[in-house]
Amino acid sequence: MKELLLIILAYFIGSIPTALIVSRNFFGIDIREYGSGNMGATNTFRVLGSRFGTIVMAGDILKGVLAVALYNFLPFYIHDEWHRTNLMVGLGLAAVVGHIYPVFADFKGGKGVATLFGMILAVQPVIAASCVGVFLLVLFLTRYVSLSSILAGIALPVCVLWIWNDEVTIYRIFAVLVALLVILTHQKNIIRILRGNESRVPILKYRDRRKAAKSNSK
């Protein structure tokens, strides 16, 4: 019963509409009416810029971390690794579902990637750091947050199954499911990337301007 209450609480934490709060309080708009219509960090980067996109991403990551940390309210799980792992994954997934279908925003949320990362950060910090490295590298090279998220999601099962070869079954299943979920929720982005009309986020734009200036001067 206590576990169920914590999972419900984790869902409510995930339902906190970070992007909507930021867009309404700082710009007086509903972020879902602009860009891709998505209430997540990627669309916030695209519509409101890198500063507020970063704030939203940090907030969404924090939701995943806080949700997983709820297991600390049940002392039994602190000393039982197997049951603790299952509860942490359950709490994290509840937060992700809350982000995608937020009760506080008419069940129209984001894609859950940042909250997923927060969950992974709380459960497996070393693997999470590896996925962040993939995300940042792809973002630096392409400025596509969506592509960065997709490849970071795919990197998760690669790290869990092969690089670190984690033997905990729940981690292995979870890693594969995360990759599939990220790909599933980014289908439209994948189509736009293949067509060449996916929007790039306004970061590293000065680097691109310098490159364009050098090309024009030749």
BADO-806441 format. One line per 8 residues: number of its first residue (from 0); for each residue x, y, z of N, C-alpha, C. Coordinates in Angstrom, 2 decimals, decimal comma. Layout:
<fibas>
NUM> X/Y/Z/X/Y/Z/X/Y/Z ~ ...
</fibas>
This chain:
<fibas>
0> 0,82/-1,20/0,00/0,00/0,00/0,00/0,86/1,26/0,00 ~ 1,91/1,25/0,85/2,80/2,39/0,91/3,53/2,59/-0,43 ~ 3,90/1,46/-1,05/4,57/1,54/-2,35/3,66/2,18/-3,39 ~ 2,40/1,82/-3,37/1,44/2,39/-4,33/1,30/3,89/-4,13 ~ 1,25/4,32/-2,88/1,13/5,75/-2,60/2,36/6,51/-3,11 ~ 3,55/5,91/-2,95/4,77/6,55/-3,43/4,79/6,62/-4,96 ~ 4,30/5,58/-5,61/4,24/5,58/-7,08/3,28/6,66/-7,57 ~ 2,15/6,83/-6,88/1,21/7,89/-7,24/1,86/9,26/-7,03
8> 2,59/9,41/-5,93/3,29/10,67/-5,66/4,34/10,93/-6,74 ~ 5,04/9,87/-7,16/6,05/10,02/-8,23/5,38/10,49/-9,52 ~ 4,20/9,96/-9,80/3,46/10,40/-10,99/3,14/11,89/-10,90 ~ 2,72/12,35/-9,73/2,39/13,77/-9,56/3,64/14,64/-9,71 ~ 4,78/14,14/-9,22/6,03/14,88/-9,39/6,35/15,00/-10,87 ~ 6,21/13,89/-11,60/6,45/13,92/-13,04/5,48/14,81/-13,78 ~ 4,30/15,01/-13,22/3,27/15,81/-13,88/3,50/17,32/-13,77 ~ 4,45/17,73/-12,94/4,73/19,16/-12,82/5,15/19,69/-14,19
16> 4,37/20,60/-14,79/4,63/21,04/-16,17/5,70/22,14/-16,25 ~ 6,94/21,74/-16,14/8,05/22,70/-16,08/8,04/23,68/-17,24 ~ 7,92/23,17/-18,45/7,96/24,05/-19,64/6,77/25,01/-19,65 ~ 5,62/24,53/-19,23/4,42/25,37/-19,21/4,56/26,46/-18,16 ~ 5,10/26,12/-17,00/5,32/27,10/-15,94/6,26/28,21/-16,41 ~ 7,36/27,80/-17,06/8,35/28,77/-17,54/7,76/29,65/-18,64 ~ 7,09/29,03/-19,61/6,56/29,81/-20,74/5,48/30,78/-20,31 ~ 4,64/30,39/-19,37/3,57/31,28/-18,91/4,08/32,40/-18,02
24> 5,03/32,08/-17,14/5,50/33,08/-16,19/6,49/34,08/-16,79 ~ 7,28/33,64/-17,76/8,28/34,53/-18,34/7,87/35,12/-19,68 ~ 6,96/34,45/-20,40/6,59/34,92/-21,74/5,09/35,11/-21,93 ~ 4,30/34,65/-20,96/2,86/34,78/-21,06/2,24/33,96/-22,17 ~ 2,86/32,83/-22,51/2,35/31,97/-23,59/2,25/30,53/-23,11 ~ 1,52/29,75/-23,88/1,46/28,31/-23,66/2,41/27,67/-24,67 ~ 3,49/27,08/-24,18/4,52/26,52/-25,05/3,96/25,51/-26,04 ~ 2,83/24,89/-25,68/2,22/23,88/-26,54/1,57/24,47/-27,80
32> 1,45/25,78/-27,84/0,86/26,44/-29,01/1,93/26,93/-29,99 ~ 3,18/26,58/-29,72/4,28/27,06/-30,57/5,21/25,89/-30,92 ~ 5,98/26,08/-31,97/6,94/25,06/-32,38/6,26/23,75/-32,72 ~ 6,75/22,69/-32,11/6,20/21,36/-32,37/4,94/21,08/-31,56 ~ 4,58/22,01/-30,67/3,41/21,80/-29,82/3,69/20,89/-28,65 ~ 4,96/20,58/-28,44/5,35/19,64/-27,39/5,77/20,40/-26,14 ~ 5,40/19,88/-24,97/5,75/20,52/-23,71/6,99/19,85/-23,12 ~ 8,11/20,06/-23,77/9,35/19,46/-23,30/10,52/20,39/-23,53
40> 11,70/19,93/-23,14/12,89/20,76/-23,24/13,26/21,07/-24,69 ~ 13,10/20,10/-25,58/13,47/20,32/-26,98/12,69/21,47/-27,59 ~ 11,38/21,47/-27,41/10,56/22,54/-27,96/10,84/23,86/-27,26 ~ 11,17/23,81/-25,98/11,51/25,02/-25,24/12,80/25,62/-25,77 ~ 13,79/24,80/-26,04/15,02/25,28/-26,67/14,69/25,97/-27,98 ~ 13,83/25,34/-28,76/13,51/25,82/-30,09/12,74/27,15/-30,04 ~ 11,80/27,26/-29,12/10,91/28,43/-29,08/11,43/29,55/-28,19 ~ 11,94/29,19/-27,01/12,31/30,20/-26,02/13,81/30,44/-25,91
48> 14,61/29,61/-26,58/16,05/29,83/-26,55/16,77/28,92/-25,57 ~ 18,10/28,95/-25,64/18,92/28,01/-24,87/18,85/28,25/-23,37 ~ 18,71/29,51/-22,94/18,67/29,80/-21,51/17,48/29,13/-20,84 ~ 16,30/29,37/-21,38/15,10/28,80/-20,78/14,95/27,32/-21,11 ~ 15,50/26,90/-22,23/15,52/25,48/-22,55/16,33/24,70/-21,53 ~ 17,45/25,29/-21,12/18,31/24,65/-20,12/17,60/24,58/-18,78 ~ 16,88/25,66/-18,42/16,13/25,66/-17,15/15,08/24,56/-17,15 ~ 14,35/24,44/-18,25/13,31/23,42/-18,34/13,92/22,02/-18,31
56> 15,01/21,83/-19,03/15,66/20,51/-19,04/16,12/20,13/-17,63 ~ 16,73/21,09/-16,92/17,19/20,81/-15,56/16,01/20,46/-14,64 ~ 14,90/21,19/-14,80/13,72/20,91/-13,99/13,14/19,53/-14,28 ~ 13,11/19,16/-15,55/12,56/17,84/-15,92/13,47/16,71/-15,45 ~ 14,78/16,93/-15,50/15,72/15,93/-14,97/15,52/15,76/-13,47 ~ 15,35/16,89/-12,78/15,17/16,86/-11,33/13,93/16,07/-10,94 ~ 12,88/16,13/-11,76/11,66/15,37/-11,47/11,96/13,87/-11,41 ~ 12,77/13,38/-12,34/13,14/11,97/-12,34/13,96/11,59/-11,12
64> 14,90/12,46/-10,75/15,75/12,20/-9,58/14,93/12,16/-8,31 ~ 14,05/13,16/-8,14/13,24/13,23/-6,92/12,28/12,05/-6,81 ~ 11,70/11,66/-7,95/10,76/10,53/-7,93/11,46/9,26/-7,47 ~ 12,63/8,98/-8,01/13,37/7,77/-7,63/13,77/7,83/-6,15 ~ 14,11/9,02/-5,66/14,56/9,17/-4,28/13,47/8,90/-3,26 ~ 12,23/8,78/-3,70/11,13/8,52/-2,78/11,27/7,19/-2,06 ~ 12,08/6,28/-2,61/12,24/4,97/-1,97/12,81/5,11/-0,56 ~ 13,47/6,23/-0,29/14,08/6,46/1,02/13,04/6,56/2,14
72> 11,79/6,79/1,77/10,74/6,87/2,79/10,35/5,49/3,32 ~ 10,84/4,43/2,67/10,55/3,07/3,13/11,87/2,41/3,53 ~ 12,21/2,41/4,81/13,51/1,89/5,29/13,82/0,47/4,82 ~ 12,81/-0,37/4,62/13,04/-1,75/4,20/13,84/-1,81/2,91 ~ 13,55/-0,90/1,97/14,17/-0,94/0,65/15,62/-0,44/0,66 ~ 15,97/0,33/1,67/17,33/0,87/1,73/18,36/-0,25/1,87 ~ 17,98/-1,35/2,51/18,91/-2,44/2,79/18,64/-3,69/1,95 ~ 17,74/-3,58/0,97/17,42/-4,73/0,12/17,60/-4,30/-1,34
80> 18,76/-4,64/-1,90/19,11/-4,12/-3,22/18,13/-4,54/-4,32 ~ 17,73/-5,82/-4,33/16,88/-6,31/-5,41/15,52/-5,61/-5,40 ~ 14,89/-5,57/-4,23/13,59/-4,91/-4,13/13,73/-3,40/-4,32 ~ 14,82/-2,84/-3,84/15,05/-1,41/-4,00/15,14/-1,04/-5,48 ~ 15,86/-1,84/-6,24/16,01/-1,58/-7,67/14,66/-1,58/-8,38 ~ 13,84/-2,58/-8,06/12,52/-2,66/-8,67/11,67/-1,44/-8,32 ~ 11,72/-1,04/-7,05/10,92/0,12/-6,63/11,44/1,40/-7,28 ~ 12,75/1,57/-7,36/13,34/2,76/-7,98/12,91/2,88/-9,44
88> 12,96/1,76/-10,15/12,55/1,76/-11,55/11,06/2,09/-11,67 ~ 10,25/1,50/-10,79/8,82/1,78/-10,80/8,51/3,24/-10,53 ~ 9,20/3,83/-9,56/9,01/5,23/-9,22/9,43/6,13/-10,38 ~ 10,57/5,80/-10,98/11,05/6,60/-12,10/10,12/6,55/-13,29 ~ 9,63/5,35/-13,60/8,71/5,21/-14,73/7,39/5,94/-14,48 ~ 6,95/5,96/-13,22/5,73/6,70/-12,88/5,93/8,19/-13,16 ~ 7,11/8,71/-12,85/7,41/10,11/-13,12/7,44/10,39/-14,61 ~ 8,00/9,46/-15,38/8,06/9,62/-16,84/6,65/9,64/-17,42
96> 5,80/8,73/-16,94/4,40/8,71/-17,40/3,73/10,03/-17,03 ~ 4,04/10,54/-15,85/3,49/11,82/-15,43/3,93/12,96/-16,33 ~ 5,17/12,92/-16,77/5,67/13,96/-17,68/4,98/13,88/-19,05 ~ 4,80/12,67/-19,54/4,17/12,50/-20,86/2,67/12,79/-20,80 ~ 2,03/12,37/-19,70/0,59/12,58/-19,52/0,35/13,30/-18,19 ~ 0,68/14,59/-18,11/0,59/15,32/-16,84/-0,83/15,69/-16,44 ~ -1,20/15,30/-15,24/-2,54/15,60/-14,74/-2,72/17,11/-14,56 ~ -1,63/17,85/-14,39/-1,70/19,29/-14,17/-1,73/20,09/-15,48
104> -1,67/19,41/-16,62/-1,64/20,12/-17,90/-2,49/19,39/-18,94 ~ -3,68/18,96/-18,53/-4,63/18,34/-19,44/-4,07/17,09/-20,13 ~ -3,13/16,42/-19,46/-2,54/15,17/-19,96/-1,83/15,35/-21,32 ~ -1,35/16,58/-21,58/-0,61/16,87/-22,81/0,79/17,35/-22,43 ~ 1,72/16,42/-22,35/3,05/16,77/-21,88/4,14/16,65/-22,92 ~ 5,33/16,29/-22,46/6,48/16,16/-23,35/6,77/14,70/-23,66 ~ 7,97/14,44/-24,12/8,33/13,09/-24,52/9,04/12,31/-23,42 ~ 9,38/12,98/-22,35/9,89/12,27/-21,18/11,37/11,95/-21,18
112> 12,12/12,43/-22,16/13,53/12,06/-22,24/14,33/12,62/-21,06 ~ 14,14/13,91/-20,74/14,89/14,51/-19,64/14,53/13,86/-18,31 ~ 13,26/13,55/-18,10/12,85/12,89/-16,87/13,39/11,47/-16,82 ~ 13,43/10,80/-17,97/14,06/9,48/-18,05/15,52/9,55/-17,64 ~ 16,20/10,60/-18,13/17,61/10,74/-17,78/17,77/10,95/-16,28 ~ 16,88/11,78/-15,69/16,94/11,99/-14,25/16,77/10,69/-13,50 ~ 15,89/9,85/-14,00/15,67/8,54/-13,39/16,93/7,68/-13,49 ~ 17,54/7,65/-14,67/18,76/6,85/-14,87/19,89/7,41/-14,01
120> 19,95/8,73/-13,90/20,98/9,37/-13,09/20,89/8,91/-11,64 ~ 19,66/8,77/-11,14/19,46/8,35/-9,76/19,72/6,86/-9,57 ~ 19,44/6,06/-10,60/19,59/4,61/-10,48/20,99/4,15/-10,84 ~ 21,53/4,66/-11,96/22,85/4,25/-12,46/23,62/5,48/-12,93 ~ 24,23/6,25/-12,01/24,88/7,51/-12,37/26,01/7,39/-13,39 ~ 26,81/6,32/-13,33/27,93/6,18/-14,27/27,42/6,00/-15,69 ~ 26,42/5,13/-15,84/25,83/4,91/-17,16/25,14/6,17/-17,64 ~ 24,49/6,89/-16,73/23,84/8,14/-17,09/24,86/9,14/-17,63
128> 26,03/9,20/-17,00/27,08/10,11/-17,46/27,53/9,75/-18,88 ~ 27,59/8,47/-19,18/27,97/8,03/-20,52/26,94/8,48/-21,56 ~ 25,67/8,35/-21,20/24,60/8,78/-22,11/24,63/10,29/-22,31 ~ 24,96/11,02/-21,25/25,09/12,48/-21,37/26,20/12,83/-22,34 ~ 27,30/12,08/-22,26/28,41/12,33/-23,18/27,97/12,16/-24,63 ~ 27,21/11,11/-24,91/26,69/10,90/-26,26/25,77/12,05/-26,66 ~ 24,88/12,44/-25,74/23,94/13,53/-26,01/24,67/14,82/-26,37 ~ 25,65/15,20/-25,55/26,36/16,46/-25,76/27,19/16,44/-27,03
136> 27,80/15,30/-27,33/28,62/15,19/-28,54/27,75/15,36/-29,79 ~ 26,62/14,67/-29,82/25,73/14,76/-30,98/25,14/16,17/-31,08 ~ 24,79/16,76/-29,93/24,24/18,12/-29,93/25,27/19,12/-30,45 ~ 26,52/18,95/-30,05/27,58/19,85/-30,51/27,77/19,74/-32,02 ~ 27,70/18,52/-32,52/27,95/18,29/-33,95/26,76/18,68/-34,83 ~ 25,53/18,53/-34,30/24,35/18,69/-35,16/23,39/19,80/-34,73 ~ 23,35/20,11/-33,45/22,37/21,04/-32,86/20,94/20,52/-32,95 ~ 20,79/19,22/-33,14/19,48/18,58/-33,09/19,31/17,96/-31,69
144> 18,44/18,53/-30,87/18,19/17,95/-29,55/17,51/16,60/-29,70 ~ 16,61/16,50/-30,68/15,89/15,24/-30,89/16,85/14,11/-31,25 ~ 17,75/14,35/-32,19/18,71/13,32/-32,58/19,64/12,98/-31,42 ~ 20,02/13,98/-30,65/20,87/13,76/-29,48/20,16/12,86/-28,48 ~ 18,86/13,11/-28,28/18,08/12,31/-27,34/17,94/10,87/-27,83 ~ 17,70/10,71/-29,12/17,52/9,37/-29,68/18,80/8,54/-29,52 ~ 19,93/9,13/-29,88/21,19/8,39/-29,81/21,62/8,14/-28,37 ~ 21,31/9,09/-27,48/21,61/8,87/-26,06/20,75/7,73/-25,51
152> 19,49/7,67/-25,98/18,60/6,58/-25,56/19,10/5,23/-26,05 ~ 19,59/5,20/-27,28/20,14/3,95/-27,83/21,43/3,56/-27,11 ~ 22,18/4,58/-26,67/23,44/4,32/-25,96/23,20/3,61/-24,62 ~ 22,01/3,81/-24,05/21,73/3,20/-22,74/21,81/1,68/-22,77 ~ 21,06/0,99/-23,63/21,19/-0,48/-23,65/22,57/-0,94/-24,10 ~ 23,23/-0,16/-24,95/24,59/-0,52/-25,36/25,51/-0,55/-24,14 ~ 25,37/0,48/-23,28/26,20/0,54/-22,06/25,83/-0,57/-21,09 ~ 24,54/-0,78/-20,88/24,08/-1,75/-19,89/24,37/-3,19/-20,34
160> 24,10/-3,49/-21,60/24,20/-4,88/-22,07/25,61/-5,29/-22,46 ~ 26,40/-4,35/-23,00/27,69/-4,74/-23,55/28,89/-4,07/-22,87 ~ 28,87/-2,76/-22,73/30,05/-2,09/-22,19/30,26/-2,44/-20,71 ~ 29,20/-2,25/-19,89/29,31/-2,60/-18,48/28,77/-3,99/-18,17 ~ 28,02/-4,53/-19,08/27,47/-5,88/-18,94/26,82/-6,09/-17,57 ~ 25,90/-5,18/-17,24/25,19/-5,27/-15,95/24,36/-6,55/-15,91 ~ 24,51/-7,31/-14,84/23,85/-8,61/-14,73/22,47/-8,52/-14,09 ~ 22,08/-7,34/-13,60/20,76/-7,19/-12,98/19,69/-7,19/-14,08
168> 18,84/-8,18/-14,07/17,85/-8,38/-15,15/16,96/-7,16/-15,34 ~ 16,50/-6,56/-14,24/15,58/-5,43/-14,35/16,24/-4,25/-15,07 ~ 17,55/-4,04/-14,85/18,28/-2,98/-15,56/18,33/-3,25/-17,05 ~ 18,60/-4,50/-17,40/18,74/-4,87/-18,81/17,41/-4,68/-19,55 ~ 16,33/-5,14/-18,94/15,01/-4,97/-19,56/14,66/-3,49/-19,66 ~ 14,90/-2,77/-18,57/14,60/-1,34/-18,53/15,36/-0,59/-19,61 ~ 16,65/-0,88/-19,79/17,47/-0,19/-20,77/16,92/-0,36/-22,19 ~ 16,53/-1,57/-22,52/15,96/-1,85/-23,86/14,64/-1,12/-24,04
176> 13,79/-1,15/-23,01/12,49/-0,48/-23,08/12,65/1,03/-23,23 ~ 13,64/1,60/-22,55/13,89/3,04/-22,66/14,26/3,41/-24,09 ~ 15,16/2,64/-24,68/15,56/2,92/-26,06/14,37/2,85/-27,01 ~ 13,53/1,83/-26,83/12,35/1,69/-27,67/11,38/2,85/-27,45 ~ 11,21/3,26/-26,20/10,31/4,38/-25,89/10,79/5,67/-26,51 ~ 12,09/5,92/-26,41/12,65/7,16/-26,98/12,45/7,18/-28,50 ~ 12,71/6,07/-29,15/12,50/5,99/-30,61/11,02/6,18/-30,95 ~ 10,15/5,53/-30,17/8,71/5,60/-30,43/8,19/7,03/-30,29
184> 8,63/7,74/-29,26/8,13/9,10/-29,03/8,78/10,14/-29,94 ~ 9,80/9,73/-30,69/10,47/10,67/-31,60/10,26/10,31/-33,07 ~ 9,20/9,60/-33,37/8,97/9,18/-34,76/8,85/10,38/-35,70 ~ 8,10/11,39/-35,29/7,93/12,58/-36,14/9,26/13,31/-36,34 ~ 10,06/13,35/-35,26/11,37/14,01/-35,37/12,28/13,25/-36,33 ~ 12,21/11,92/-36,28/13,03/11,10/-37,17/12,66/11,37/-38,63 ~ 11,35/11,47/-38,88/10,90/11,77/-40,25/11,40/13,14/-40,70 ~ 11,32/14,13/-39,80/11,78/15,48/-40,16/13,29/15,51/-40,37
192> 14,03/14,75/-39,58/15,49/14,70/-39,76/15,82/14,09/-41,13 ~ 15,14/13,01/-41,48/15,39/12,37/-42,78/15,02/13,27/-43,94 ~ 14,00/14,10/-43,74/13,58/15,04/-44,78/14,42/16,31/-44,80 ~ 15,21/16,51/-43,74/16,07/17,68/-43,68/15,39/18,94/-43,19 ~ 14,20/18,83/-42,57/13,51/20,03/-42,09/13,29/20,03/-40,58 ~ 14,09/19,27/-39,84/14,03/19,32/-38,39/14,73/20,59/-37,91 ~ 14,09/21,30/-36,97/14,65/22,56/-36,47/15,86/22,30/-35,58 ~ 16,84/23,17/-35,71/18,02/23,10/-34,85/17,82/24,08/-33,70
200> 18,35/23,74/-32,53/18,20/24,62/-31,38/19,21/25,76/-31,46 ~ 18,85/26,94/-30,90/19,72/28,12/-31,02/20,90/28,11/-30,06 ~ 21,72/27,07/-30,13/22,95/27,04/-29,37/24,10/26,86/-30,36 ~ 25,27/27,32/-29,97/26,45/27,26/-30,83/26,21/28,02/-32,14 ~ 25,24/28,96/-32,12/24,93/29,67/-33,36/26,07/30,59/-33,79 ~ 26,84/31,08/-32,82/27,96/31,95/-33,17/29,05/31,16/-33,90 ~ 29,21/29,90/-33,49/30,15/29,03/-34,20/29,72/28,87/-35,65 ~ 28,43/28,65/-35,85/27,91/28,46/-37,21/28,05/29,73/-38,03
208> 27,86/30,89/-37,39/28,00/32,16/-38,10/29,44/32,38/-38,56 ~ 30,38/32,00/-37,69/31,79/32,14/-38,06/32,14/31,25/-39,23 ~ 31,60/30,00/-39,21/31,84/29,08/-40,32/31,26/29,64/-41,63 ~ 30,04/30,22/-41,51/29,39/30,77/-42,70/30,17/31,97/-43,22 ~ 30,69/32,77/-42,30/31,46/33,95/-42,71/32,74/33,54/-43,43 ~ 33,39/32,50/-42,90/34,62/32,02/-43,53/34,34/31,47/-44,93 ~ 33,22/30,76/-45,04/32,85/30,19/-46,35/32,56/31,29/-47,36 ~ 31,90/32,36/-46,91/31,54/33,45/-47,81/32,76/34,28/-48,22
216> 33,79/34,26/-47,36/34,96/35,06/-47,65/35,91/34,37/-48,62 ~ 35,69/33,09/-48,86/36,56/32,33/-49,76/36,19/32,59/-51,23
</fibas>
